Every structure is written in C-alpha cells, then in structure tokens.
C-alpha cells in the first residue's frame, strides 16, 4: 500500500506536466485535430508530446499488474519524468497553454475524469493505468464537448461584428494567399492612412473569431477595413467573406503552404479563389502576376458572371526575363542591408520609390499595396512619403544587433517563398559569417522533401552554419547540401541550443532566425541587451 501511494504521488506530478503539454499543443494548433495529428506524426511532435515516455509508462504499468517486481521500474520511470517536469518548471520551459475559457474547460474535464476514476477505483495500479488513458483522452473530450459552446459564442461574436459593420459601412478589403498576406495588409494600411481613416486586423487575426472580434472594435469613422483571411481547408475563406462582405480582394501568391491540410495544390487555389467568388458584382480583385497560379486565377476571375475588375502587379527582379505586362510593374534599382530602391511604372508614368525594407521580396508586396492605393486615389507624393517610413510586421525580417552579431528575426511565419527570400537578404551581408537557425517548414505534405532539398541547395553556396531544431526534415536538406553536409547540425535540446548560440553572438556573425523557434532561444535574442538598429 505504501509503495502504491508513493507511485501515485510520483505519477501525479509528471501527469500534470503531460496534460499541460498536450493542451498547449492543441491550443497552438487552434484546437484543430487535423493540424494536431499532422504535428503528431512528426518526430518533433512525438518528442514534444512525450510519446516515448507515455508508451514506457503504459508498458511497465501493464507488466506491473502481473509482476509486482516491476514496481521499482515504474517508480524509476516516474522519478525520471518528474525530474524532467521540475527542470522545465525551474528553467521556465514547461509547455503550458494560455488559460483561456476553453483551455480551462478542457483542463477541468480532465480533472473531473481524474477524480471520478479514483473515487470509484481508489489508489491502485489499475486506477493509475486507467487514469493514464483518461488523461490522454481528456483534452480531446474537452474539445468535443466545448465545440457547441464555442460555436454559440462564435455566432454571437459574428452577429455583433455584422451589426457594427452595417452601422459604420466601411469599404472592406480582403487579402488572402499562401504568403505575403500580413505584409501586404500592413503596407496598404500605411499607404492609405494619410488620406483615409483605416482599420485592419492585427497580427494573426485571420480566423472567424479574430476577424469578428476586431470588426466589433473598429472606429465609427472608419472608411476602410483591411482584413487578412487565412484558411487550412476549402470553405473557410467563404465563411470569412460572409462576415465582412469584402468589396475589394487581393491574392498575394499561392504555393504549397499547409499542403498536408488542404490535400492538394488545386484545393489551395480553390480555397483562395473563394475571396473572388464572394466579391459583389463589378467588384475589383488584384493579383500578384509574379505567381503563375495567380495569373491562372486571374484568367478564371475574368470569366465570372459577377464581372469583377481584374488588375495585376508584377515585380521584375534583377536577372529576370522581360517583364509581364500588367497594370503596375516595378523594377529593382538598388538594394543593400538598409533598404531597397526601385522604379515603378503605371500607365507609362514612372516613379522612383525608396523604402527601408530588409529584402528584395518586399518590393513584390509593396508594389501590390501601391497599386491598390493608386486605385483608391492616393497620389504619388503621398505614396513616396509613406514608403520612406514603411515597416514590415513584427518579427518579419526584423534586424537588430546583439554584441557584434547581427540578427535577422523572421520567426512570425514560415513559407517556402518567404524562406528563400530571407536567404536572398542574408546573402547581402558580404563580410560576416552566416548562420541559419530554423525548424524547417511544416505542413508541406508530399512537397516537403522537394522544398527542403531546394533550400539546402541554396544554403550550400553561401551559408557557413545551418542549425535545425527539428530532425524531421534534415535528410532532405542534406541531399540539397551535397558535399557541404558538414555545415548542418541538428540540435533539439533547447539548453544546448541556447549555449551554442550564446557563444557565437560575440563574433562577427549574422543570424537568420527562420520560422517558429524554442521560446528560450527567442528570449535569449529578445533580451534587453540588444540594440535595435535605427533602420
């Protein structure tokens, strides 16, 4: 009995850490089981969720039911897992959710099941084994029973949003695409602010809840409401359009992002095209003509019975072939680590624009924002002035210094197009050694190997050190690196990663942080010691 009580106490601490960890990842994946199980299938997912430890516990507890001598092994495993939880708590690395109402309900469901188990079965190995299974299923049961509650709350929020929009009647601009949504949104808002009262969704407010809640708070004098629209499957953008009723649409580009969830590139194109299909008769839609899929969708849009006005923008990069003729074309003049200068042409009228943006790829997004601003009546003088103070969204190619090192923080989002663009910017640093730290790109489905091979090939030519925090994608990158495999290291331990990086920041390095990285590493880079570059 004493042994069982000790086992119970030891089991309780590590199981609390386990439940918090699983609830955290379900919350990160927006309580979507499709996203969660894509994550679950990866090596990173299995490691973060502690699958090996869970299987070990279950196996030993089953053996312990028949062979009491296994009790010592069970005690040992629980002790090891307890030490890990204590270490994570001490180092502030324990994964735990933001305690929203839904997260609290999910945790409450798990606790209820826990109490119920031990009320009926008492403290013994059978109840621990049963409790282990319940703790694995508890968060999912919590998601299941809260769906109806969430849907009711969502309906209320949407109704309030529609009422507010009907009262204020701003012109709604919807923006979607696989990449560049947030950047284009922020650029366009900045360009319009000199002439109009503008509201926009903030950060990742691109879901039904996020957009509805933002819509309720827009100012009563708002003339434009710029809405970023995200999706992981077909039908979701259609739902967002029903909330805000966009009159203008922008499609920034289409690629394999979230292919594992959409199922096919064709589904991605159909999902993004829902924005065009929801525009009113004689609405207007802007396409990025640098993207072949967007050019195809532009042709499709011209055939719609609603007769939308179809406009396009194109950025001709250095070394690219002859520019595609469309409504607005930009051409690079110069680029350095401080910003870009480019020429832009509209109906034969040429203008020179300079912007303090870190990367050539931003010219593509800015060209689209300028075309929309011109369509809405902003003059060139205002556009030039605003471009000189324009900024990319937070943690999107944000550049600062720590010691002697330069840090390029591109951790807000991670797409194939964005990763390649970040590498292009990194290559502008000629005198420093270059280090890329990244988990790679998730949710690419069958395209993952091809994408990471390509990234490896690009990095092989000029990057000095590559650190992957996710070992799922390393083999494909190694193929791309070819004879430069020695440049690549894999470090999944956060403490070792921080230690390795801290030894490099006092050297003449430039770091590219690409994609979501461990919070302890970002805390290291975001410390008060950094001196943000004035540009």
N, C-alpha and C positions, 0 to 999 in steps of 0.2 A: 504493500500500500504506500509506503514511504517513497519507494522507487517511482511508482506511478505518479505520485504528487510532484516529485522533482521533475519528472519528464513533462508533466503538464505545465509547470511554471516555465521551463526552458522552451517548450513548444509555443507558449503564448507570445513571448517577445518576438520571435522570428516570424510568426504568422501575422502579427500586426504589421511588421515591415513588408511582408509579402502582399498583404491586402492593399496597403497604401501604394505600393509599387504598381500593382495591376490597375488600380483605379486611376493612378496618374497617367498611365499609358492609354487607357481607354479615353480619358479626358483629352489627351494630346491628339488622339485620333478622332476627336469630336464625337465620341460615343458611337462611332460608325463601325459596325462589325466587319464590313468589307475592308476598311482601311486597317483595322486592328489585326485581322487574320493575314493580310499581306505582310504586315510587320512581323507577326508571329512566325511566319515561315522562314524568316532570315536568321542568319547566325546571330546578328546583333539583337534581334527580338528575343531569341531563345536565351541569350545571355542576360539581357536586361530584365526579363521576366523570371529568371532563376529556374528555368525548366530542369536543368540537371539536378539541382538541389531538391526540387519537388519530387522528381522521379525517384531519387535516392531515398527520400523520407518515406514515400509510399511503399517502396520495395522493402525497406527494413521494418516498417511497422507491420506489414503483412507477414513477414517472416517471424516477427516477434510474437504474433498471435499463436504460432505453433511451437516456436523455440524461444523460451524465455531468456536464453543466454544472449540473444540479440539485443536485449535491453541496453546493454553497455554501448553497443554500436549506435543505437538510436540516440542515447544520451550524448555521445560524441558528435554526431551529426548536428543535433540541435545546438550544442555548445558552439560549434564552428559557425553555424548560421546566425546565432545570437551575437557572436563577436563581430561578424560582418555588419549586422544592423547597428550595433553600438558604434563601430568605426565610422559608418556612414552618417550617423547622427552627430558624432563628435566632429567630423570633417564637413558637416553641413552638406552632405551629398545624398542623403536619403531622398529617394524619389517619392514625392507626396503631391497629391492633387491640390489645386486651388479649391478651398472648401465652399463651393457654390451650393445652392439649394439642391441641385440634382446630385452632386457628389455626396452631400451629407445624407441624402435619402438612400443612395447606393450603399454607403458605409453602414447606415442604420439597418438596412436589410440584412447585411452580412452579420452584424452584431446580433440581431434578432434570431437568425438561424443558429448562431453560435450558442446563445443562451438556451434556445429550445432543445438543442442537441444534448447539452449537459444536464438540463432539467430532467430529461427523460432517461438518459443513459448513465448519468453520473460521470465521475472522473476515472476513466479506464482507457486502455489502448483502443478498444473498439470505438469508443466515442471520439477519440483523437483522430482515428483513421477516417471516420465518418465526417468529423468536423473539417478535416483537411480537404475533403472533396467539396463540402459545402462552401468553404472559403474560396475555392476556385470558381465555383458556380455563382456565388453570392453577388459579385459585381454585375454579372450578366443578367441575373434575375432582377437586380435593381434597375438595370437599363430597361428590361422588358416591361416592368410594371409602371415605370415612370414615363413611358412613351406617351400614354394617353394624357398624362398631366402636362407633359412638355407640349404636346400638340394643342391642348386647350390654351395654354399660355401663349403659344405662338400665334394662334388665331386672334387672341386679344391684342397682342402687340401689332399684328398686321392691320387689324381694324383701326387701331389708333393711328398707325402710320398713314393709312389711306385717307383717313379723315383730315389729318394735318396737311397732307399734300393737296387734297381737294380744296382746302381753305386757302393755302398760300399759292398754289398753282405755279410752281417753278418749272422751267423747262428742264426736263431730265435727260442727262447724257449717260448712256450705259456703255461701259467699257468691259470687254472680255478678251480672252486669248490665253494661250499656254504660257506666255511670258510677257513682261513689259506692262502689265495692267496697272500696277500701283505706281510705277514711274510715270507713265503717260498721264494718269489721273492727277498726280501732283504737279506735273509740268503744266498741264492745261489749266488747272485751278490757279496757278501762279500767274499765267499769262492773262487770264480773264479778270483777275482781281482789280486791276487798275481801272477797269471800265464798268464792271458789274458786281453785284452782291452775289457771292458764290459760296455754296456749301458743298462738302464732299464727304464720302465715307472715309474713315480713318483707319490706318494700319490694315488689319485683315478683316475689316467689317464687310465681308463679301458673301455672307450667307443670309438666309431669310431672317433669322433673329437679329443679326448685326445690322443689316440694312434697315429693318423695320424700326429698331430702337434709335438709329441715327436719324431716320426720317421724322420721328416724333419731336426731335430737338432742333430741327432747322429753324433759322431765324424767320420772322414773319415777313421780312423784306427780301428774302432770297429770290434771286432771278434765275439762278441755275443750281441744279443739284447733280453733282457728278458722282456716279455710282459704279464702283468696281464690282463685277459679277464673277464669282468663282463657281466651279462645278466639278464633281467627280463622276457624274454619270448623266445620261440624257434625261431631259425633263426638268433639271434643276434650274437652269437659266430661264426656262419658260415660267417657272414659279416666281422667280425674282422679278421678271418683267410684269407679272400680274400685280405685284405690289406697287411698283413705281411708275409703270407705263412710260417707258423711255420714248422720246421723240427723235433723238439722235443716237446713233450707235457707232462704236469704234471697235474694230477687231485688230488686235496688235500683232498677232502671229500665232501659228499653230505648229506644234511639234509633239513628240512622244510623251510629254509630261503626264504622269498619272495613267499611263497606258494600261498598267496592271488592273486599274479600276474600271476604265472605260471599255476595255476589251479589244479595241481596235482603233487605228487612226481614223477610220471612217466614222466611228461613233464620236470621236473628239470633234471632228469637223461638223457633224450634225448637231452636236450639243452647242457649239459656239454659234452656229447659224441660227439657233433659236432666237437670239437677240434681234437679228434682221427680220425674222418672220413676225416678231411682235411689234415692230415699228408701225406707226399709223400710216394710212395712205399718204403718199407723197412725202414720207419721212426721208431722212438722209443718213447714209452709213459710209464710214471711212474705213478703207482697208490699207494694210501695210503691204505694198507691192514688192517689198524685198522677199516676202514669203510666198513660195509657189502655191501653197494651199490657200492663202488669202486671195491670190489672183484667181484661182479656180472658183472660190466662193463669190468673188465679185461678179464673175460672169453669171453665176447662178442667181445672184440677187437681182440682176437686170431683167430676169425672166419672171419675177414675181408679179402677181396680179395687183399687188398694192403699189406698184410703180415707185419704189424708193429711188431717190437720187443717189447714185453710186460715185464716190470720189476716192482717189488713191494718192498715196505719198510714197516716195522712194528715196533711199539714201545711196548714192554712188560712192562706195569706198575706194581707197587708193588701190589701183591694180585691177579693179572690177571692169567688166566689159561695158559696152555702151549702155548708157542709162535707159531705163524703161520709161517711155513717155507716159506721163500721167499728170494729175493736177498740180502737184508740187514735187520738185526734185531738189535734193541737196547734195553738195559735193564737198568733200573734206579739203581744206586748205592747209591746216597745220594741226598738230596735236603734241602735247607734252604731258608731264605728270600733273601740271596745274590746270589744264583745261583744253578746250577744242575751239578752233575757228573754222567756219565752213561757209560756203556760198549757197544760197537758196534761191530757187527760181520759181516764179509763179506767173504764168501767162506772159512770159518774156521779160518780166520785171525781176532783176537780180538784186539781192541784198546780201551783205556780209554780216554774219552773226558770230559773236563770241560768247562762250559760256564756260563757267568754272566747273566743268563736269569731268569726272575721273573715268574716262573711257570713250572710245570712238562709238561704241554701240549705243550710247545715249543720244547720239545725233539722230538715229532712226526714230526713237520715241519722241524726241523734241520736234522733229520735222512733222510728225503726225499731229502733235499738240498745236504747232504753229498753223497748220492747215485748218484745223477746226477753229482756232481763234480768228483767223482771217475770214473764214466763212461767217463767223458771228459778228464781224465788224470791227475787230481790234486793228488799229493802224500799225504800220511798220515801226514808227517811232516808239510806241508803247512796247511793242514786241522786243525790239532791240534792248530797250532799257531793262525790261523784266528778265531777259535772258542773262544779263550780266550778274544777276543776283539769284539765279535759279539754283535749287539744290535737289539732289536725289533723296529719296526716302531714307529714313534712319536705317543704319546697318545695310545699306545698299551702296557698295563701293565707297564707303566712308573711310577717309585716310587720316591717320594720326601717327604720332611718334611715341615710342617708349624707349628711353635711353638713346642709343644710337640707331635703333631699329625703326623702320617704317612699317606700319600695319595697315593693310587694306582689308577692311571688315565688310564682307559680302555675305553675311550669315542670315539675312532676313528671309531669303528664298534661294532656291537652287534648281536650275533647269539646265538642260544641255546647252541651249543658246547662251544663257547667262554665264555659265562656267567658261565657255570658250571666249566670251567677251572679256571676262575678268582676266583670263590668261593673256589676252592681247594687251590689256592695260599693263599687266605685270611686266611684259617684255620691254616696256618703255624705260624701265629702270636699268640703265646700262652698267652702272658702276657697282651696284650691290649684288650680293648673292641672293638667290631667290628661293623661298621656302613656301610650299603649298601645304596647308593643313585642311583636310576635308574628310567627311564621311562618305563621299561619293554622292550619287543621285539615286534616290529611292523611287519605288513605284513605277519603274520604266517597263516592267513586264519583259516580253521577249526581246525588246530592243536594248536591254541593259548592257549586254555583252558588247554589242556593236558600238554603243555610245562611249563606254569606258575604254575600249580599245583606242578609239579616236582621241579621247582625252589623253591617254597615255602617250600616244604618238606625238601630240602637240607638246606635252610637257617634256618629252625626252630631249628636245633640241635646246632648251634654254633654262629649264628649272634645275636648280642644284640639289634640292632635297624635297622629297614628297612624303608626307606623313598621312596615312589613312587611319581613321579612328573606327573603321568598320571593315572587318575582314571578309565580308560577303562578296565584295566587288574587286578584290585585289588581283585575282588571277587574270581578269580581262585587261586590267591596267598594265600588268606585267607583259602581256603579249604586245600591247601598244608600245611599251618602253623598249622592247627588243633587247639590244645589248646594254641598255642603261638601267637594268633592273636594280643595280646596286644603289640607285638614287632613292628607291622606295623602301620605307619601313612601315610596319603596322604596329600601332600602339592603342590597345583597347582599354588599358588601365589609366584612369584619369590622373592619378597621382604621378605616375611615371611620365605621363604626357606633359603635365604642368612643369615638372622638374626639368625635362629635356628642353622645353621652350624657354624657361627662365634663364637657362644657361646661354641661350642664343640672343636674347634681346639686347645685350650689351655689345653685340658685334654688328658689323656693317651688313645687316640683312634686311630684306624686305619680305614681309609675311603676307601671303594671301590666305585669309580665313574664308573658306567657301562652303556654305551650307551649315546646317544646324550642328553645333559642336557642344561638347560637355560644358555644363554651366560653370564648373570650377575653372576650366580653361578660360572661358569668357570673362569670369571675374578677375582672372589674372590680367587679361588685356584691358579690361574696363576699369582698372584701379585708378585711384586719384593721382598716381604718379605720371599718368600720360599727359602729354602736352599736345592738344589738338592743333593741327596745322591751321594757319589762318585762312588758307584757301579751302 
